Amino acid sequence: MKPRIALIGLGMAVTPHAQGLVELADLCEVVAAYSPTAERRAKFGARFPFPLADDLDRILADRSIDAVGILTPANTHRDLVLRAAKAGKQILLEKPLEISTERAEELVQAAEAAGVALAVMLQYRFRNAGERLREIVSSGGLGTMVSCSTSIRFWRPQSYYGEPGRGTRARDGGGVLLTQGIHGLDLLLSIAGPIAEVTGYAATTAVHRMETEDLVVAAARFANGALGVIEATTTAYPGSPERIDIVGTKGAASLLGGTTLRVDYHDGGNEQIAPAQTIGGTGADPMAMPADYHRAVWADFISAITNGHAPRVSGRDALRVHWLIDALLASSESGRPVQVQG
């Protein structure tokens, strides 16, 4: 029997989720799309063929609903995950886990205690060239990694931060790191392994009027001793795909946007992957992106709850990028190197 799924939250983030689920109709059934706002339900219903719902309690009490996708603002995630886990629902959660790592750890522990799956929408991990680079690095194709750096140079106009709560600690929990850079940082960690220590600077520049940071630059030391640089910003008009560069003892690789890859080996060999499509989402419209990778995360989640394996990006796994973000901001605040938890 196909799992029955309910979507919770029909705001800006819902579109690629819904598009992906339309394409996965042979694997699952979306039986409810919930928002407390009639206007949002109406707009969503005009675009997607899913039943609309205005009663969250009824969704959680419905034992025929196997799983929920929680697509609401970050500051609501803990309470919704706790309620869904208590109701026995499997959970796919939009990033970030929560507005603070303490709240994130609490919701991860609640899902684990309830024995329900908790997958996180960190879809960059599913991009083809990034997956290939992960294979090369993990198999030792580049030798010992000696350097790994990432540059996340996005653009958001001031109008983006004009929405109430956007870029605030109370609703979003942070700025460029937690809201935009989290994807690229998670991809970096999944390919290159854990970072042990960072020394960083964070700022709110003259480009934006906002509460939290829109520019972060840091030096990083990986657990294996490799060194690198982390840059993340939403000030870089008109925006460009994030970049990861790795240098090893047998070669070097550059990954652009998770879909373009070039690897050059010391023995003269090389490998290239060209992008199949434009990724988008790096400029003024954060949702100008294909649904392919959201669909891939949903497909993995559906397989996990159907076949009993862990999702590729679990809540516990997603905590690693939250710990890194905490260390980057703590280093900027203290002016000293900070060890990364984990």
Residue pairs with C-beta under 8 A, 6 or more apart in sequence:
2 26
2 27
2 28
2 29
3 28
3 29
3 66
3 67
3 90
3 302
3 305
3 306
4 28
4 29
4 31
4 64
4 65
4 66
4 67
5 21
5 28
5 29
5 30
5 31
5 65
5 66
5 67
5 68
5 69
6 30
6 31
6 32
6 33
6 34
6 53
6 59
6 62
6 65
6 67
6 68
6 69
7 14
7 17
7 18
7 21
7 30
7 32
7 33
7 34
7 50
7 68
7 69
7 71
8 34
8 56
8 59
8 68
8 69
8 70
8 71
8 72
8 80
9 34
9 35
9 70
9 71
9 72
9 73
9 94
10 33
10 34
10 35
10 37
10 40
10 41
10 43
10 44
10 71
11 35
11 40
11 71
11 72
11 73
12 286
12 287
13 71
13 94
13 287
14 33
14 44
14 71
15 47
15 287
15 291
16 287
16 289
16 290
16 291
16 294
16 295
17 69
17 71
17 94
17 121
17 291
17 294
17 298
18 30
18 33
18 44
18 47
18 48
18 50
19 291
19 294
19 295
20 291
20 292
20 294
20 295
20 296
20 297
20 298
21 28
21 30
21 50
21 295
21 298
22 48
22 49
23 291
23 295
24 295
24 298
24 299
24 302
27 299
27 302
27 306
28 298
28 302
30 50
30 51
31 50
31 51
31 64
31 65
32 50
32 51
32 52
32 53
32 59
32 65
33 41
33 44
33 45
33 48
33 50
33 51
33 52
33 53
34 52
34 53
34 54
34 55
34 56
34 59
35 41
35 44
35 54
36 54
36 56
38 54
41 52
41 53
41 54
44 50
44 52
45 52
53 59
59 65
59 68
60 68
60 83
60 84
60 87
60 89
61 87
63 88
65 89
66 89
66 90
66 305
67 89
67 90
67 91
67 92
67 117
67 301
67 305
68 84
68 89
68 90
68 91
68 92
69 91
69 92
69 93
69 94
69 298
70 76
70 77
70 80
70 81
70 84
70 91
70 92
70 93
70 94
71 94
72 80
72 94
73 165
73 171
73 172
74 96
74 97
74 98
74 99
74 171
74 172
74 173
74 178
75 98
75 99
75 170
75 171
75 172
75 173
77 93
77 94
77 96
77 97
77 98
77 103
77 104
77 107
78 98
78 103
78 104
78 106
78 107
81 91
81 93
81 107
81 110
81 111
81 118
82 106
82 107
82 110
84 91
84 116
85 91
85 110
85 111
85 113
85 114
85 116
85 118
86 110
86 114
88 114
88 116
89 116
90 116
90 117
90 301
90 304
90 305
91 111
91 116
91 117
91 118
91 119
92 119
92 120
92 121
92 297
92 298
92 301
92 311
93 107
93 118
93 119
93 120
93 121
93 315
94 120
94 121
95 120
95 121
95 122
95 182
95 183
95 318
96 104
96 173
96 178
96 179
96 182
96 318
96 322
97 103
97 104
97 107
97 108
97 120
97 315
97 318
97 319
97 322
98 104
98 106
98 107
98 173
99 169
99 170
99 171
99 172
99 173
99 174
99 178
100 173
101 319
101 322
101 323
101 326
104 315
104 318
104 319
104 322
105 319
107 118
107 315
108 118
108 315
108 316
108 318
108 319
111 117
111 118
111 315
112 118
112 315
112 316
117 301
117 304
117 305
117 310
117 311
117 314
118 311
118 314
118 315
118 316
119 297
119 300
119 301
119 304
119 311
119 312
119 313
119 314
119 315
120 311
120 313
120 314
120 315
120 317
120 318
121 294
121 297
121 313
122 182
122 183
122 186
122 187
122 297
122 313
122 318
122 321
123 183
123 293
123 294
123 296
123 297
124 130
124 183
124 184
124 186
124 187
124 258
124 293
125 131
125 186
125 187
125 190
125 312
125 313
126 293
126 296
126 297
126 300
126 312
127 187
127 257
127 258
127 259
127 279
127 293
128 258
128 259
128 273
128 276
129 255
129 257
129 258
129 259
129 260
129 261
129 273
129 275
130 187
130 190
130 191
130 255
130 258
130 259
130 261
132 261
132 271
132 273
133 191
133 244
133 246
133 253
133 255
133 261
133 263
134 190
134 191
135 141
136 142
136 253
136 263
136 271
137 145
137 191
137 192
137 246
137 248
137 253
140 250
141 250
141 251
141 263
141 265
142 246
142 247
142 248
142 249
142 250
142 251
142 252
142 253
142 263
142 265
143 248
143 249
143 250
143 251
144 224
144 248
144 249
145 192
145 193
145 222
145 224
145 226
145 246
145 247
145 248
146 226
146 227
146 247
146 248
146 249
147 226
147 227
147 228
147 245
147 246
147 247
148 188
148 192
148 220
148 222
148 226
148 228
148 244
148 245
148 246
148 247
149 220
149 228
149 229
149 230
149 244
149 245
150 184
150 185
150 188
150 228
150 229
150 230
150 231
150 232
150 242
150 243
150 244
150 245
151 229
151 231
151 242
151 243
152 176
152 180
152 181
152 184
152 185
152 231
152 232
152 233
152 242
152 243
153 231
153 233
153 236
153 239
153 240
153 242
153 282
154 176
154 180
154 233
154 234
154 236
154 239
154 240
154 242
154 282
154 283
155 234
155 235
155 236
155 237
155 238
155 239
155 282
155 283
155 284
156 180
156 208
156 214
156 234
156 284
156 286
157 284
158 207
158 208
158 209
160 166
160 284
160 286
161 167
161 208
161 209
161 210
165 171
165 172
166 172
166 210
167 175
167 179
167 208
167 210
167 211
167 212
167 214
168 210
168 211
168 212
169 211
169 212
172 178
172 179
172 212
174 212
174 213
174 325
174 329
175 204
175 210
175 211
175 212
175 213
175 214
175 234
176 212
176 213
176 214
176 215
176 216
176 232
176 233
176 234
177 185
177 202
177 213
177 216
177 232
177 325
177 328
177 329
178 322
178 325
180 232
180 234
180 286
181 216
181 232
181 325
182 321
182 325
183 242
184 232
184 242
184 244
185 230
185 232
185 321
185 324
185 325
186 313
186 318
186 320
186 321
187 242
187 244
187 258
188 230
188 244
189 195
189 320
189 321
189 324
191 244
191 246
191 255
192 222
192 226
192 228
192 244
192 246
193 222
193 223
193 224
194 222
194 223
194 320
194 340
194 342
195 220
195 221
195 222
195 223
195 324
195 327
195 340
196 221
196 222
196 223
196 339
196 340
197 220
197 221
197 327
197 337
197 338
197 339
197 340
198 218
198 219
198 220
198 221
198 230
198 324
198 327
198 328
198 331
198 337
198 338
198 340
199 218
199 219
199 331
199 336
199 337
199 338
200 216
200 217
200 218
200 219
200 230
200 327
200 328
200 329
200 331
200 332
200 338
201 216
201 217
201 218
201 332
202 213
202 215
202 216
202 328
202 329
202 332
202 333
203 213
203 214
203 215
203 216
204 210
204 211
204 212
204 213
204 214
204 215
205 214
205 215
205 235
207 214
207 235
208 214
208 234
208 235
213 329
213 332
214 233
214 234
214 235
215 232
215 233
215 235
216 230
216 231
216 232
216 233
216 328
216 329
216 332
217 229
217 230
217 231
218 229
218 230
218 231
218 328
218 331
219 227
219 228
219 229
219 230
220 227
220 228
220 229
220 230
221 227
222 228
230 328
238 283
238 284
239 282
239 283
239 284
240 282
241 256
241 257
241 258
241 259
241 260
241 279
241 282
242 256
242 257
242 258
242 282
243 254
243 255
243 256
243 257
244 254
244 255
245 252
245 253
245 254
245 255
246 252
246 253
246 254
246 255
250 265
250 266
250 267
251 263
251 264
251 265
251 266
252 263
252 264
253 261
253 262
253 263
253 264
254 261
254 262
255 261
257 275
257 279
258 279
259 273
259 275
259 276
259 277
259 279
260 273
260 274
260 275
261 271
261 272
261 273
262 270
262 271
262 272
263 270
263 271
263 272
264 270
265 271
277 290
277 292
279 289
279 290
280 288
280 289
280 290
281 287
281 288
281 289
297 312
297 313
300 311
300 312
301 311
303 309
304 310
304 311
319 342
320 342
323 340
323 341
323 342
324 340
326 341
327 338
327 339
327 340
327 341
328 338
330 338
331 337
331 338
